Every structure is written in C-alpha cells, then in structure tokens.
Amino acid sequence: MTTPYRQVLVHLDASASAGARLAAARSLAQEHGAALAALYATVPVYLELPYPPEGAPGLASSLMDVEDERRRAARRTFDEAMRTPGPTATWAETREMPAAGAFVAQALHADLLVLGQHDPAGAANGVPPDFAESVVLASGKPALVLPYTGAARRPGGTAAIAWKETREAARAVSAAMPLLQRAGRVHVLAWEEEPALEVRGQQLDLDGYLRLHGIVPTWHRGGRLAEPLGEILLSQLSDLDADLLVMGCYGHSRAREWILGGTSRTVLRSMTLPVLMAH
C-alpha cells in the first residue's frame, strides 16, 4: 500500500487564482489526512522595476504600500478559506530573495507541493514567470501544478501518465501513486524509443509496477518520438478527457538559470489540466 501524503505545501500570492489553489490543496490534504502549510512568497514590487526607486521622491514608500497590500490580500484569501469547513492550514510568509529559492527551502520538508501555472496576464502578482519550474527542478520534490484558469473538476478521475524510461518519469509516477490509486481510469502514453539494454529472465516494467499497486492501466503506444511532442501530448490528453497528467520535468541549471526541456516547457505554458511533475 502506498504511503499517502503527510505534508502538503501550497504556494500563495496575490493572484486571482490563489484562492482556487488553496482550495485544491485543502481538498488534497483532507483526502490524504495530510498536514497543510501555506507559504506566501513573491518578488517585492520595488525589485520588479527596471530602475531603482530612490530616483523618485516618495516612490519607494508607495511601492512598499503596494507590497503590503498584496500581502494583506493574500492573507485575507487565506483567512476567508480557513473560515469554511475543511482542514486547517498554517500560514507563513517570506521576503527572502529569490522567491523560488525561499520556497524551495521549505519544500524540502513536504511530500507534495501545490503550485500555480504562470498567468501571462498576471504580471502584477509578484510571481516570476519561471517560479513553478524553478521550484520543481531545484527542490527535487513532486509538485501538482494547477492551471491558472482553474481545474474543471477534481484531478485524478481520469489520469494519464506520459511515460519514458527516465528517472524523472519514474519519480513522477511514484510520487503520484496516492492519486493514481484513487483514479477511475489510468492511461499510459508512450512513444517508441531506443531499444533498452538486454536483460535476461523476468524483466520489470511499468505495467507490472502499476498492477502491483492495484492499477490496471490502458496503454497508448505511439510511433517514434516526434516534435513538437508537447502539442501532441496535450492533444491526446484532450481526446482522453483526462483531468490529471503525470510526467517528469526535464531541465538543467545553466549558471543561475534553470533551462527547461521543450516538452516540459510546452506543457507548463499551454496546460489546461493539473499536472503532477517531478525532477
């Protein structure tokens, strides 16, 4: 039996989607009997300017007022949610920079992270565009990334696994097991790759692994890997009416910047369903 999540950490900001993100995290915590922690982590307004605020009298003070109001708005969202039935959560906030780095430090002590997809129209919420991928790649912890448009229904009724023989995909499947075991249907989407190393005797594979956990998957085997795979994957998910995607997050660090792989980048940019990712 898979160990359920015991600690869930949700990222909060002043965006319109933060309330839905908190609600989803509370639902997850309730289903799995997990403790829930909320962490407010954003980039201060004055650091988003292309020039230092010292050059304009009174501007620094005005920006601090804006920053304080953003924090108060997020706290109001949190407090209002806590007045509704459901599990309680702890509140924390940080002004450490970079925001993703501060969140990662707390993520190390959680079983599952709940993050939000970047909203291209939400530049005023103080969340860097690469926040979600930076957290996933730097923390090594699995994250449920929710679309900024909101999830149409509770994730996991029809789950899909984007499978390839990699560490990242295997980590994502293992981390998603508590959700996969609750799903009504589980699809595995796989594409032909280079032949695996020869192993004589009884081999281990994903199908057997899932069945040992009580999951009978439906396989969809494609041809050779094609580009753009991200668009192909998202189209297939729509055809399956999936409400959860489980996949590895591929990328690497170049200097101080995280560089995403093409498929991961496409999915995070264009996703319309919750995606559980692991690196």
N, C-alpha and C positions, 0 to 999 in steps of 0.2 A: 504493500500500500504506500502510495506517495505521501510524503510529509507535506501537509498544507502550509501555506504561507503563515508565518507567525508575526512578521513585522512588515508593514507596508508604509512606504514614504511617498507622499504626494507633493508635487511642486505647485506652489501658489504664486500668483502675480495679480496685477490689477486688471487683467483682461476680462472680456465678457464671458469667455469660456472657462474661467477658473472655477465658477460655481458648479458647472457640469462635471468638471474633472474631480472636484472634491466629492460630489455625489457618487460618481463611479467608484472612487476609492473607498468610500464608506460602504458601498454595496459589496465590494470585494472583501473588505475586512469582516463584514458580517457573515458572508458565506463561508469564510475560511477560519473564523474565530481568531482573527489576527488583530494585533495592536496597530493603531493608525497614527502616524505622525505627519503633520503638515509643516512645510518649510517655505517661507516667503524669501525668495532670492531673485533680485533683479539688478540691473545696472542703474545706478543713480542718474537722474536726469542730466546733471551737470557734466557727467562723463560721456554723454551721447552727443554733446555739442562739438562742432568742428573747430571751435576756438575756446580758449579759457574764459570763464565768466568774469574774471577780475577786470576785464577791459570795459565793462559796462556797469555804472553805478546802480546798485540795488538789484542787479540781475541774479547774483549769487543767492541773495536772500529769497527772491521769488522762486528760483529753482528749488531751493530747499523746501519751500512751501508746497510746491507741486509734488516733490518726492514724498513729503509727509502725507499728503492727501492720497497718493497712490497706495501707500502702506495702510492708511486708515480704511480705504475702500476694500482692500483685500481682507483686512481684519473684520470688517462688517460682514462680508460674504461668509467668512468662517463662522462668526458668532451666530449669524442667522441660521446657518446649516446645523449648528450644534443644538439649536432650539427645536429641531424637528426630530421625530423618532429615528433611532438608529444608533450605531456605535459612536462613542465619543472619540475625539482626536486631540492630540497635543499640538500646541502652536509654538513655532519658533521662527525667528527671522534673522537674517544676516546681512551685514553691509560689507562683508569681505569681497574683495575683487581678485580674480574674476568670479562672476556669479556662478558659473558652471563648476569651477574648482571648489567653491564653498559647498555647493550641493553635493559634489562627489564625496567630500569628506564625510558627510552624513550618510550618503548612500551605501558606504561600505558596511554599515550595520543594519541593513534592511534585506529582506528576502525578495521584495518586488518593489519597483519604482513605478509611479504613475506620472507620466509627463504629457505635455501637450504638443501637438504639431504646430510648427510655426505658421502664424497667420500673417500673410503678406500685407494685410490692411491694418495690422495691429502694432504699428511701429511705436506707438506711444505707451506701450505697456512695460517697457524696460527689459524685455527678454531678447537676448541676442538671437539672430536667425538660426545659428547652429547650436543652440542650447541643448536640445534633445540628443543629437548625435554625439556632442562632446561628452555629455554625461554617460551615455551608454558605452562609448569607446574607452573613456578614461576610468570608469568605475569597475568595469567587468561584471556589473550586476544586470540582471534582466529588467527590462522596462516595458510597461504597457503604454504605448504612445497613442493618445486619443486624437481623432481628427478635430480641428478647430470648429468645424461645422456641427459637431456633436454626433454621437453614435445613434443610429436609428433604433437599435434595440440592444439588450444586454449582450455583451460579447461572449461567444462560446457556444451558441446554439448550433451553428454550423461553422466548424473550424477548418482552416486549411493550413497545411504545412508546406512551405517552399523548401524542398529538400535537395541537398547536395552533400557529398561525403566530406564535410569540413568540420572543424572544431566549433566554429561559430554556430552552424546549423544544429549540431548535436547539443550544444549548450542551451540553445533556444528551446528545443524540444523537451529537454529535461526540465528546464525552468517552467515551461508551460504545462507540465503534466497535470497539476491540480485543475487547470482549466479544461484541458483535453478530456480528462476523465469525466467531466460533467457535461461535455458536449453531446448533442444528439447525433451528430454526424461529424466524421473527421475525414477530410480529403488530403491526400498527399500528392503534390505537384512536383514532378521530377523530370529532368531532361537528360538525355544521353551525354555522358562524359567519357573521358579516357578510361580504358579498362583498368579495373582495380588490380592490385597485386594478387598473385595467385595464392590462395590459402587452401590447403588440402584438408579434407574432412568437413565436419559440420561448421558452416560459417555463421557468424552473427550478422544480422541486418536489421534495418529499421522496422520492417514489418513484424518480425518476431519480437522486437523490443516493445513495440506498441501493444501487441497482443498479450504479452506478459503483464502489462499494466491494465488489461481489460478493455483495450481499444481495438476495434476491428476497422481498419482504415479502408477507404476506397482510393485506389491508385489511379493517377492520370499521368501516363508516361509520354512525354513529348519526344521530338527528334533531337537533333544536335542543338546545343546551346546557340541561341540566336540573339542578335541585338536589334532593337533595344528590348532586352529581357524584361525590364521593369514594366513597360507598357503591356507586353504580352501577359505578364503575371497579373496585373491589375484587371485586364480584360477577362481573364479566366475566373478570377475571384467574383466578378460581377455575374458571370454566367452561372456560377455555383450558388449565388446568393449567400456568400459567406459573410459572417459577421465578426470573424477573428482571423488574422493572419499571423502565423508563427514563422519567423525567419531569422537567420543570422544577420548580424550587422557587420559589414565589411568596410574596413578602412585602416588607416595608419597615421602615425604622427609625423609631420614634417616640420622641423623646428618647433614652434609653439602652436602650430595649427593642425587641426585634425582634418585629414583628407578622406572623404567617403568614396566607396566604390560606386560605380554607375547605377547598379540596380538598387542599392540601399538609398542612394540619393533620389532616384526617381520615385520610389515608394514613399519616402518621407515627404516629398514635395506634393505628390498627387493622391495620396491615400484618402479614402473616404470611409474606411472602417478601422477599428482598433487594430494595432499591430504590436505583437509581443516580440521584442528584439533582444538579442544577446550577442556580446562580442567575446 
